[in-house]
Amino acid sequence: MGEYVLEMKNITKVFPGVKALDNVSLKVRPGSVHALMGENGAGKSTLMKCLFGIYQEDGGEIILDGKQENITSSKQALDLGVSMIHQELHPIRFRPVMENIWLGRFPMRGIAVDRKAMIRRTKELFKEIDLDVNPEVLAGSLSASNLQLVEIAKAVSYNSKIIIMDEPTSSLTDNETEHLFKIIRQLQNKGCAIIYISHKMEEILKIADEVTIMRDGQYVGTWPAGELTTDLIISRMVGRDMTNRFPPRTHTPGSEVVLKADDLCSPIPKSFQHVSFELHRGEILGIGGLVGAQRTELVEALFGLRAIESGSVEKDGEEFKVKSVQDAKKHGIALLTEERRATGVFGILSVLDNTVIASQKDYAKNGVLQQGRRLKAAKEANQQLNVKTPTMETLMQNLSGGNQQKVLIARWLLTHPDILILDEPTRGIDVGAKYEIYTIMLELIRQGKSIIMISSEMPELLGMSDRVMVMCEGRVSGVLNRDEADQIEVMRLATKFVQ
């Protein structure tokens, strides 16, 4: 085997209206973890889809083990020893875990599938990566984190020389991430190369041997991970120095209470119970907590997506009942949901339709939609958020994750809310796009709007919140002012169950 198990040379890929890859090169050594970094839309996933046969490159060459290959399908890529764990998992939910793993290559006994052999092989595979899952349970019954580990097991089962991992820890806890790193080291010891795409700087510096950075569809450079720092990576990714991760704060919230929740209880016993808080005008109220803290359930109830059994909600001093999304919108409340793909994006509709869909009635006259007004509003909203899209007619599914998220924020800003609830607003988004979203958030509170922000990223929670409300197992365990909130205190409250 030569010095490199993979060489991608001068790869070019053009989509209608956009050059996604412009002479990009990548060299990966056997047994190494090679991180691939860049802002959303930099071309990382497109490059990997060319390697995995999902896209056909328009120029350049792919060399595996010293031999040039023309990869035209994912099956061919797998046969050549390349497997890929996608960022968005699409298991066959109503079939057992083991069938998801061996699909298309079931062990056979004569003309029948050998279930016993399949169970045995799956158990051996799970033992190899220390995964405690019953091979016969339905895939749809697993948590997101276990599904992620099953996908990793599937990649391992191909005995691949190269495994591409696209944001593999996006749904993993810290402990599960450590477990993944242990599996990666086992794979390295067998000589397997890992191409690791992630926005999490600390992870990259911990696990990677080399880091390749891309920007705007072009190759920036490759460096040994030991020579890099978070600030260096950021400046090379965005092409400018970003010593400050958060924009400067010039605004102080007022004392006026715009939203007051008093003793809110869910009809589900293990969901939120006896939650009370106030939101002030021009304030960012952060909500912190660990998985299972019921933060999402609480804000979905405020938006009319879940039932509230008892307690009261006041807006501008007047009580109102939140029985539906229409009630919430009527009172100037908007919600950006946590799961962008599942509950936010209409992938087969255009950027234009996705932007104006929550405010359609504003662009109708005598029951007829006025296309010119819709287009003007969508263009202005997307320009304000610096959305990168070839045209307003581009399908939403063709945008990068970060640009999709910005379109969703534009959508809700067009409803002119007083209160914007943001559930994990920068999940899966690069540092440049994060900074833009933070800047927009600060501009909104300067205009007198108020924001409730759920975030699992501690720097974001501490860096952007005026106050932090911490939840543990459905209850409020404490509220911290900006000057007293630090990582230790938030974690202490996040693990402090309140009776």
C-alpha positions in Angstrom: 0.0 0.0 0.0 1.3 3.5 -0.9 1.5 6.5 1.3 -2.2 7.3 0.6 -5.2 5.1 0.6 -7.2 7.8 -1.1 -6.3 10.7 -3.5 -8.9 13.0 -4.9 -7.3 15.3 -7.5 -8.8 18.5 -8.8 -12.4 17.4 -8.3 -15.0 19.8 -9.9 -18.8 19.5 -9.6 -21.3 21.9 -11.1 -25.0 22.2 -10.3 -27.4 24.5 -12.1 -26.4 28.0 -11.1 -23.6 27.1 -8.7 -20.1 25.6 -8.9 -20.2 23.4 -5.8 -16.6 22.1 -6.1 -13.7 24.0 -7.9 -10.6 21.9 -8.3 -10.6 20.3 -4.8 -8.0 17.9 -3.7 -7.8 15.5 -0.8 -5.2 13.0 0.3 -5.9 10.5 3.1 -3.4 8.1 4.8 -4.3 4.6 5.8 -5.1 4.2 9.6 -5.6 8.0 10.0 -8.5 10.2 11.1 -8.7 13.0 8.4 -11.0 15.8 9.4 -12.8 17.7 6.7 -13.9 21.2 7.8 -15.5 24.3 6.3 -18.6 26.4 6.6 -22.0 25.2 5.5 -22.0 25.3 1.7 -18.2 24.9 1.5 -18.6 21.6 -0.4 -17.6 19.0 2.2 -20.6 16.7 1.8 -20.6 17.2 -2.0 -17.0 16.1 -2.2 -17.8 13.0 -0.1 -20.9 12.2 -2.2 -18.6 12.2 -5.3 -16.4 9.7 -3.5 -19.3 7.5 -2.5 -20.9 7.5 -6.0 -24.0 9.5 -5.1 -22.8 12.3 -7.4 -20.6 12.0 -10.5 -17.8 14.6 -10.5 -17.5 16.8 -13.7 -13.8 16.9 -13.6 -10.7 15.5 -11.7 -9.8 11.9 -10.7 -10.3 9.6 -7.7 -7.4 7.2 -6.9 -7.9 4.4 -4.4 -4.9 2.3 -3.3 -2.9 3.8 -6.3 -5.6 2.8 -8.9 -7.8 5.4 -10.6 -11.5 4.5 -10.2 -14.6 5.8 -11.9 -17.2 5.4 -9.1 -20.7 5.6 -10.5 -22.8 4.1 -7.6 -22.8 3.6 -3.9 -22.7 -0.1 -4.4 -19.5 0.2 -6.4 -18.0 2.4 -3.7 -18.9 -0.2 -1.0 -17.3 -2.9 -3.2 -14.2 -0.8 -3.4 -14.0 -0.5 0.4 -15.6 3.0 0.9 -18.6 3.3 3.2 -20.4 6.4 4.4 -22.4 7.3 7.5 -24.7 10.1 6.5 -25.6 13.1 8.6 -29.4 12.5 8.2 -30.2 8.9 9.1 -33.0 7.1 7.1 -33.4 3.6 8.6 -36.2 1.3 7.6 -38.1 1.9 10.8 -40.6 -1.0 10.6 -37.9 -3.6 10.1 -35.5 -5.1 12.6 -32.1 -3.6 13.3 -30.3 -6.6 11.8 -32.2 -6.3 8.5 -31.2 -2.7 8.3 -27.5 -3.7 8.6 -27.5 -6.6 6.2 -30.0 -5.3 3.6 -29.0 -6.4 0.1 -26.6 -9.1 1.4 -28.7 -11.2 3.8 -27.0 -14.5 4.7 -28.9 -17.3 2.9 -29.5 -21.0 3.4 -30.6 -22.2 0.0 -33.2 -19.8 -1.2 -34.3 -18.7 2.3 -32.8 -16.0 4.5 -30.8 -17.6 7.3 -32.2 -15.6 10.3 -30.1 -17.4 12.9 -26.9 -16.6 11.0 -28.1 -13.0 10.7 -28.7 -12.7 14.4 -25.3 -14.3 15.2 -23.4 -12.0 12.8 -25.2 -8.9 14.2 -24.4 -9.9 17.8 -20.7 -10.4 16.8 -20.6 -7.1 15.1 -22.3 -5.3 18.1 -19.9 -7.0 20.5 -16.9 -5.7 18.4 -18.0 -2.1 18.9 -19.5 -2.6 22.4 -23.1 -1.8 21.4 -25.9 -3.2 23.6 -28.8 -3.4 21.3 -31.1 -6.4 20.5 -30.7 -7.3 16.8 -34.4 -8.2 16.5 -35.9 -4.9 17.8 -37.4 -2.6 15.2 -35.1 0.2 14.0 -37.8 2.8 14.7 -37.8 1.9 18.4 -34.2 3.0 18.9 -33.1 6.4 20.1 -31.3 8.7 17.7 -28.0 8.0 19.3 -28.4 4.2 19.1 -29.4 4.5 15.5 -26.2 6.5 14.9 -24.2 3.7 16.5 -26.0 1.0 14.4 -25.1 3.0 11.3 -21.5 2.9 12.4 -21.8 -0.9 13.0 -23.1 -1.2 9.5 -20.1 0.6 8.0 -17.8 -1.6 10.1 -19.6 -4.7 8.7 -18.3 -3.9 5.2 -14.7 -4.2 6.3 -14.2 -0.8 4.6 -10.7 0.7 4.0 -12.3 4.2 4.3 -15.3 5.2 6.4 -16.8 8.7 5.9 -18.5 10.0 9.0 -20.7 13.1 8.3 -21.5 14.9 11.6 -21.5 11.5 13.5 -21.9 13.1 17.0 -24.7 15.5 16.2 -27.2 13.4 18.2 -24.7 11.8 20.7 -24.2 12.7 24.3 -20.6 13.3 25.7 -20.4 9.7 26.9 -21.6 8.3 23.6 -19.1 10.5 21.8 -16.3 9.0 23.9 -17.6 5.6 22.9 -17.5 6.6 19.2 -13.9 7.7 19.6 -13.0 4.4 21.1 -14.5 2.6 18.1 -12.6 5.0 15.8 -9.3 4.1 17.5 -10.1 0.4 17.1 -10.7 1.0 13.4 -7.5 2.9 13.1 -5.6 0.1 14.6 -6.9 -2.2 11.8 -5.6 0.3 9.2 -9.0 1.8 8.4 -9.0 5.5 7.4 -11.7 7.7 8.7 -12.8 10.9 7.0 -14.5 12.9 9.7 -16.8 15.9 9.0 -17.8 18.0 12.0 -18.3 21.6 13.1 -17.2 20.7 16.7 -13.7 22.2 17.0 -12.8 20.5 20.3 -13.7 17.1 18.8 -11.6 17.6 15.7 -8.5 18.7 17.7 -9.0 15.6 20.0 -9.6 12.9 17.4 -8.0 14.0 14.1 -4.5 13.4 12.7 -4.8 15.8 9.8 -7.3 18.5 9.0 -8.3 19.7 5.5 -10.2 23.0 5.3 -12.5 24.0 2.4 -14.1 27.4 1.7 -16.7 28.3 -1.0 -16.2 25.0 -2.9 -12.4 25.4 -3.0 -9.5 23.7 -1.2 -7.8 25.9 1.4 -5.2 23.6 2.7 -4.3 20.5 4.9 -2.5 20.7 8.2 -1.5 18.3 11.0 -4.1 18.6 13.8 -1.4 19.2 16.3 -0.4 22.5 14.6 -4.0 23.9 14.8 -6.0 25.8 17.3 -9.7 26.6 17.3 -9.0 30.2 16.3 -6.7 29.2 13.5 -9.3 26.7 12.1 -12.0 29.4 12.3 -10.0 32.0 10.5 -9.0 29.6 7.7 -12.6 28.4 7.4 -14.2 31.8 7.1 -11.2 33.6 5.5 -11.2 36.3 8.2 -10.1 36.5 11.8 -12.8 35.7 14.3 -11.3 36.2 17.7 -14.7 36.9 19.1 -17.2 34.1 18.8 -20.1 36.4 19.7 -20.9 39.9 18.6 -20.4 42.7 21.1 -23.4 43.4 23.4 -24.5 47.1 23.4 -28.1 46.5 24.5 -29.5 46.1 28.0 -33.0 44.5 28.4 -35.8 46.5 29.9 -37.8 45.6 33.0 -41.1 45.3 31.2 -42.5 41.7 31.4 -43.8 40.6 28.0 -44.4 36.9 28.8 -45.2 35.4 32.2 -45.7 31.7 32.7 -47.1 30.7 36.1 -47.0 27.1 37.4 -47.3 25.4 34.0 -47.9 21.7 34.2 -48.1 19.1 31.4 -50.8 16.4 31.4 -47.9 13.9 31.0 -46.4 13.2 34.4 -42.8 12.9 33.3 -42.9 16.1 31.2 -42.6 19.7 32.4 -44.2 20.4 35.8 -44.8 23.5 37.9 -42.7 25.8 35.6 -42.8 29.5 36.2 -40.7 32.2 34.6 -40.8 35.8 33.2 -39.4 37.1 29.9 -38.5 40.8 29.6 -38.7 43.1 26.6 -35.4 43.1 24.7 -34.1 40.0 26.5 -32.6 36.8 25.5 -33.6 34.2 28.0 -31.5 31.0 27.6 -32.9 27.7 28.7 -30.2 25.2 29.7 -30.4 21.5 30.8 -29.4 18.0 29.8 -31.2 15.5 27.6 -34.6 14.8 29.1 -34.9 18.2 30.8 -38.2 18.7 28.9 -37.0 22.1 27.5 -38.4 21.4 24.0 -41.7 20.1 25.4 -42.1 23.3 27.4 -41.6 25.7 24.5 -43.7 23.6 22.2 -46.5 23.9 24.7 -46.1 27.7 24.7 -46.5 27.6 20.9 -49.7 25.4 21.1 -48.1 22.2 19.9 -48.5 20.4 23.2 -51.2 20.5 25.9 -51.0 22.5 29.1 -53.0 20.9 31.9 -52.8 23.7 34.4 -51.1 27.0 35.1 -51.4 30.3 33.2 -49.7 32.3 30.5 -49.8 36.1 30.3 -48.7 38.2 27.3 -48.2 42.0 28.0 -50.1 41.6 31.4 -53.1 39.8 29.9 -53.8 36.1 30.3 -54.4 34.1 27.2 -55.0 30.4 26.5 -52.6 28.6 24.1 -54.7 25.9 22.6 -53.3 26.0 19.0 -50.4 27.4 16.9 -52.9 30.0 15.6 -53.4 31.3 19.2 -49.6 31.6 19.6 -49.1 33.3 16.3 -52.0 35.7 17.0 -50.3 36.8 20.2 -46.9 37.4 18.4 -45.1 34.2 19.3 -43.0 32.3 16.8 -41.1 29.0 17.2 -38.0 27.7 15.3 -38.1 24.0 16.0 -35.2 21.8 17.0 -35.3 19.3 14.2 -34.9 21.3 11.0 -35.4 18.5 8.5 -38.3 16.8 10.3 -40.4 19.8 11.4 -39.1 22.9 9.6 -38.1 22.4 6.0 -40.3 21.6 3.0 -37.5 20.1 0.9 -39.4 19.8 -2.4 -40.7 23.4 -2.2 -38.6 26.4 -3.3 -36.8 28.8 -1.0 -39.5 31.4 -1.8 -42.3 29.1 -0.7 -40.4 28.0 2.4 -39.9 31.6 3.4 -43.4 33.0 3.0 -45.4 29.9 4.0 -46.2 31.1 7.6 -47.3 34.5 6.4 -49.1 33.8 3.1 -52.2 35.8 4.0 -50.2 39.0 4.1 -49.6 38.6 0.3 -53.1 37.9 -0.8 -55.7 40.3 -2.3 -59.3 39.2 -2.6 -58.2 35.7 -2.0 -55.5 35.7 -4.7 -51.8 35.4 -3.9 -49.7 38.3 -5.3 -46.5 36.7 -6.6 -44.6 40.0 -6.8 -45.2 40.9 -3.2 -44.3 37.3 -2.1 -41.1 37.4 -4.0 -40.1 40.9 -2.8 -40.7 39.9 0.9 -38.8 36.6 0.5 -35.9 38.3 -1.2 -35.5 41.0 1.4 -35.8 38.6 4.3 -33.2 36.2 2.9 -30.8 39.0 2.0 -31.1 40.3 5.5 -29.9 36.9 6.8 -27.3 36.5 4.0 -28.8 33.3 2.7 -26.7 31.8 -0.1 -29.0 30.5 -2.8 -28.7 30.7 -6.6 -32.3 31.9 -6.9 -35.5 32.1 -4.9 -36.9 29.2 -7.0 -34.1 26.9 -5.9 -35.4 23.8 -4.1 -34.9 24.1 -0.3 -33.4 20.6 -0.2 -30.5 21.8 -2.4 -29.3 24.4 0.2 -26.7 23.6 2.9 -28.0 23.0 6.5 -26.9 26.4 7.6 -28.7 28.2 4.8 -31.8 26.2 5.4 -31.8 27.3 9.0 -31.4 30.9 8.0 -34.4 30.6 5.6 -36.5 29.2 8.5 -35.5 32.2 10.7 -36.5 34.5 7.8 -39.8 32.7 7.6 -40.7 33.5 11.2 -39.4 37.1 11.0 -42.0 37.7 8.3 -44.8 36.9 10.8 -43.5 40.0 12.8 -43.3 38.2 16.2 -42.8 40.0 19.5 -41.4 36.8 21.0 -39.2 34.4 19.0 -38.5 31.0 20.5 -35.3 29.4 19.1 -34.8 25.7 19.8 -31.1 24.9 19.2 -30.8 27.7 16.6 -27.3 26.9 15.4 -27.2 23.1 15.6 -25.2 21.7 12.6 -24.2 25.2 11.5 -20.7 26.5 11.0 -19.0 29.3 12.9 -19.5 32.0 10.2 -23.3 31.3 9.9 -23.5 31.2 13.7 -22.0 34.6 14.0 -24.6 35.9 11.5 -27.5 34.4 13.4 -26.1 35.8 16.7 -25.9 39.3 15.0 -29.5 39.0 13.9 -30.6 37.9 17.4 -29.0 41.0 18.9 -30.5 43.3 16.3 -34.0 41.8 17.1 -33.7 42.5 20.8 -32.4 46.0 20.1 -35.6 46.5 18.2 -37.6 45.5 21.3 -38.4 41.9 20.5 -37.7 39.2 23.0 -36.1 35.8 22.5 -36.3 32.4 24.3 -33.3 30.3 23.2 -32.8 26.6 24.0 -29.1 25.6 23.5 -27.1 22.6 24.4 -23.9 24.4 23.5 -22.6 25.8 26.7 -20.5 28.7 25.1 -23.6 29.8 23.1 -25.9 29.6 26.2 -23.5 31.7 28.3 -22.3 34.0 25.5 -25.8 35.0 24.2 -28.2 34.9 27.2 -29.1 37.8 29.4 -30.4 35.2 31.9 -30.2 31.4 31.9 -33.1 29.3 33.2 -31.8 25.8 33.9 -34.2 22.8 33.8 -33.8 19.3 35.2 -36.2 16.5 34.6 -39.1 18.8 33.7 -38.6 21.4 36.5 -36.9 24.7 36.8 -33.8 24.2 39.0 -32.6 27.8 39.0 -32.3 31.0 37.1 -28.9 32.7 36.7 -28.2 36.3 35.7 -25.6 36.9 33.0 -22.8 37.9 35.4 -23.3 34.8 37.7 -23.8 32.2 35.0 -20.8 29.9 34.3 -20.4 26.4 33.1 -20.0 24.8 36.5 -23.1 26.5 38.0 -25.2 25.6 34.9 -24.1 22.0 35.1 -24.7 21.9 38.9 -28.3 23.1 38.3 -28.8 20.8 35.3 -28.2 17.8 37.5 -30.1 19.1 40.5 -33.6 17.5 40.6 -36.2 19.7 42.2 -39.1 17.9 44.0 
